Amino acid sequence: MSYFVTGATGFIGRHLVRELIDHREGEIFVLARQSSLPRMEALVARWGSGRVTPVVGDLGEDALGVDPEWVEQHRGEIEHFFHLAAIYDMTADDETNEALNVGGTRNAVALAEALEVGCFHQVSSVAAAGEHRGRFDETMFDEGQHLPSPYHRTKFESEKIVRTEASVPWRVYRPAIVVGASETGEMDKIDGPYYFFGVIKALRDRLPAWLPLAGVDLGDTNVVPVDYVAAAMDHIAHLPDRDGEAFHLVNPEPQPVHEMINAFCAAAGAPRFMTPIDRRRMRLVPRPLTPAGALNLVAKQPVVQSVLDLATSRVGIPAEVLAHTSFPSTFDSRRTEQALSGSGIGVPDLDSYARNLWTYWEENLDDSTGRDPRV
């Protein structure tokens, strides 16, 4: 059994390859641009496995630009093709998202078909659910949902390509917001909730930890650690008879945004936010009238957008991130939970690893005190 992985240098990709090295047998081929070969070779050396081999190609080329002779030599030999190469950036423009997410997926599918792989594994995102309100389960896809940003639209369209165009068997994985590894805190960039860390640090440095702060109910979010995502993908990919299915790699219970922020406040030793509103009553309020819904709606207005950009830039939080921190959807993951039953793989409680995430950020990613771990 052998594997082909795109996006192996990415955050989830690196952890997935590590899972494959540790728990599976067979060769692991990883896509790398010609210009990125030195970086890839250094990563392969750190993995310390002779089973990982770079294959030169490019996400923007037909069939990923892989040498036709290489394809011919390996046709029918690759059982699992994992496509993780994409852009994971809420602030990226439409052209970039289209080229990397949509075009890249179509090119990856073309290569997988040429190789006659056993299964194509597409890493999508819960962003494909867009602004669907209410329960969104793993059998659902095109529900007429509004897709509010280039990222949401292209994650939806990429998944649609796999579902409607791929001639090889496929499986889809939809992670929620992915944060650092639960055991080590390792993270490769500032993204998602990490944008709030600078503000939390400023509060810690200026206010006593015992001082309660007034908070606003900004709805529910959903974060999962990268080591859970990689382990779950590896396990589910090797289960029999699960082709043509999607799997939500999410926290089974929605996480209120203020509780997520408070978990990091506690980890940092910063004061916490109070939310006095009865959430049961707030559920009766139409989403556009809730604080989270109002923020999302108002943030889309051009004049407000420019003001938000100015205000949020001062604290390091992009307006796009602020507007999409909460989800109108509740992601049903019962299919995933059933698939992982008995494996020992599950989503840890954020409180149990928030300190690890904070410590890693402060020591490695905080611009004021840290260093870039990629250097």
N, C-alpha and C positions, 0 to 999 in steps of 0.2 A: 504494500500500500504506500502511495506517495501523495504529496500535497503540493499545491501551488498557492502562494499567498501574495496578494497585492496589499500595499500599505503596511508592510512589515516594519518599516522604520517609525510608523506612527505609534501613538500611545497604546491603543487597544491592540494593534498589530504586534508590537513587541511582546506584550503579555501573552497573546495567543500563541505565538511561535514558541515561547518558553513553555507553555502548557504542552504543546505538541512534542517538544524535545523531551520533556520530563515523563510524559505518559503514553506516548505512541511510538511506533516503529516506522521505519521507512524514510525515504528522502524528502526533504522540504525545500522546494524551489521558491525563491522570493524575488519579486520583480524589483528592478533597480534601474534608474536612468543612468546612462553612461557617465554623466557628470557627477552622479552620486555614488559611484562604485567605491571610492575610498571610504566614505562614511559607512556604506553597507558592509564592506569587508571588516571594518573596525567593530561593527556591531556583531557580525558573525563570530569574530574572535572572542568577544565578551561572552557570547552564548556558550562558547567552548564545546561546540558540537561539530563533528565532521560531516553531519548529515544535512547541513544547511548550505545551499548553493545559490548564489545570485544569478539571475537571468536578466540580461539587458533588454529594456523595453521602455515604453513611454505611455502614460495614461491617455495622452491626446492623440495617439496614432491608432489606425485600424488594427484590430486584433492585438492591441497594445504594442505594436511594432516589434513583436518577438520574431526572431529569425525563423523563416519557414522551414529550414532544415532541422532546427531544434524541435519545432512542432511535429514534424514528420517522425523524428526519432522517438518522441514521447507520446505519440497518439495512442490512446487507450490505456496508458499506464497510470494516469493520475486519477485517484479516486475522489479526492476532495479539493475543490477550488474555492478558496476563501477570498472574497472581494471586500477589502476594507479601505482601499485607497479612495479618498474623497476629501472634501473640505468640510471641516467641522468649525464653522465660524458664523455666528449670527450676524456679524457686521459686514460680511463679504458681499460684493455687489452681484447683480443678476448674471452678468456675463461670466464671472469667475465660477459661480455656482453651476451655471449651465454647462460650461466646458468640463469641469472636473467631476461633478456629480452625475449629470445626465450622459454627456458624451463618454466619460470614463466608464460608466456602467455598460453602455452599449458596446464599447470596445472590449471590455472584459468578457461579456457574454459571447462575443464573436470568437475570442480566443478559446474560451471553455468549450464551445461547440467544435472548433477545429481540433481540439485535443481529445474530444469525445470523453469528457470527464464523467465520473460517476455521479457527482452532485455539485451544483453551484450554490455556494453559501453567500447570500447577500446580506451585508450589514446595513440595514436601513436605520430608522430612528422613530421614536414616538412622535417626532415632528411631522411624520406623514399623516397623523390624525388631524393636523391643523387646528382649527378652532371648534372642532366637534364638541358639543357640550353633553356631558353625562358619560355613561359607561361606554367604553370603546374596547371590545374584546378582540381576541386574536384571530377570529374568523372574519373580522370587518376590515375593509380597505377603502373602497370608493363609496363614501356615504354622502357625497355632495358637499363635503366640508369645505369651508373657506380656508385658503392657504395664504396666510398673511405676509409672508416674506419670501425672498428668493430661496432661502434655505429650506423652508417648509415645502415650497413648490417643487424644488428639484429633488428632495428626498422622496416625495410622493411619486414624481415622474420616474425616478430611478427604480423604485420598487415596481412600478407599473411595467417597465421594460422587462424586468425579470419574469413577472407574472404572465405577460402576454406575448413576449417575443422569444424567450429562451426555449430551445428544443431539447435541452438536457434537463434532468431532474433538478429541482431547486428547493431551498429552504431560506426563510427570511428571519432575521433577528432584529428586533426593534429595541435598542437600549434607551433608557431614560437619560437624564443628565449624568454623565460619567465623571466621577471625581477620582482622586488618587487611590492608591492601593491601601486597603484597610489595615494591613499589618505594618507597612513601612511608611505610608503617607506619600510615596513617590508620585510626583506629577510632573508633566513636562512643560506646562504653560499656564498662564492666567486665563481662566475660562469659567463660565457659569458662576457658581457661588463664590469663586475665588475673587471676583471683582469686588465683593463686599469686604474682603479681608483688610484692605487698607483703611476703610472707615472704622471697622471694628478695632483695629490697632490704635487709631487716633482716639477713639472713645476710651480705650484702656489707659492710654497715656495721660488723659486729661481728666478723667472722672473716676471716683471710687467704685469698686466692683459692686458694692452693696446698694448703689443708687438705682432704683427702678426707673426705666425710661418709658415714656408714652409710646405706644406702638399702634400700627394700623393693620387690620387683617387684610393681607394681600393675596389670600387664597391659598391653594395647595400647590406644591411642587413635587418633584420625584427625583431623588438622587441615588445612585448606586456606585459602589467602588469598582474600579477597573479589574481587580483580581476576580471579583464575582462574575463580571461580564465575560472575561476570557475563559474561566473554568466552565461556566454554563454553556457557552458556545461549543467548546471542545466536547463536552459530554453529550449535548443534544445532537451534534453533527454525526456522532457515531451510533446513535440509536437506529434500529431498523424501522422501516415502514413509517417514516415521518416526512417524506417528501411532499412538497406542495403545501406546507404549513408555515405559518408565521408564529414567532415566539416573542412575547414581551419580556425583556430583561429589565425588570422594574422592581421597585419596592412594592410589595402587594398592598400596603396601606399608604394612602396619600399622606404626604408630609406637609403640614401647614408651613408656609414660608417663614412666619415668625418663629416657629419652633426650630427650623433649620438654622436660622440666623442665631438664635439663642444657644444652640449646641456649640456653635463656633465662638460665641461670646464667652461661654463657660470655659471652653478650651483655652481661650486667650487670657482669661481673667478680667474680662471687660464687663461692664454693667449689662443687664439683660432688659429686653423689651417686654412690657406688659401689654396684653390684649384683652381688654375688658368686655368686648362685644360677645354676645352669645352666638356662637357659630350656627347653632340649630336654627335660630331665627334668621340669620343671614342667608341660609340656604333658600329661604322663601323669597328673597329679593332677586329680581331679574339680574343676570350677570352684568349688563351694561351699567346698572346702578350700584354695584358693589365697588369697593375701592379698587380691587384688581381689574375689574372690567372697565371702570372709568379711566384708570391709568392707561390701559391698553388702547382704548378708544381715543382718548385725548392725545396720546403720544403720536398718533398717526397724522394729526393735523400739521400742515407745513409750518405754520407760525410757531406752534407749540414745540414742534420737533426741533426747530433751531434754538429755542430757549432751553429745551431739555439738553440738547447737545452741549451748549455752553455750560449749563449748571453741572451736568454729570461729568463733563471732562475735568472739572475741578477736583472731583473726588475719585476719578478713575473708573467710573461705571458707565459704559456705553448705553445710550438710551434704548437701543434695540434689546440689550440684555435685560434692562430694567422692565421693559414692556412684556418680555416673554419668560420671566422667571417662574410665573405660575401657569398652571394648565387648567383649561376649562374641562378637560377630559379626565375621567378616572379610568386608569388602564387595568383591565382585567387580565390577570396573568395565570389563571387556573391551568391552562394547557401547559405552560412552562413549569409550574409547580408540580404537576403530575409527571412531566418528563424528567424532572430532577429528583423525584421521590426516591429515597434510599441511597442517594449519591453522596449525601453529606454536604452538598453545595446549596447555600442559601444566602439571602441578603442579610448582613449583620445590621444591627441597630446603629444609626448614625452616632448616637451618644457614645457608643463603644469604641469608635475610631476617630471621632472628630479631633481629638488632641493630636493624633498622629498626622492628620492632614495639616493642622495648624502649624505644628512644629516643623514639618518639612517645608511648608511655604515660607515660614519666617527665616529658616536657615538657608534656603536655596533659591527662592523666587521673589522674596521681598526686595524691591529695588533699593530700599534704603539701607538694608543690612546684609542682603544675601548675594549669592552668585548664581549664574545661569548654569544649571546642571548639564546642559547640552554641550558646554564648552569643554 
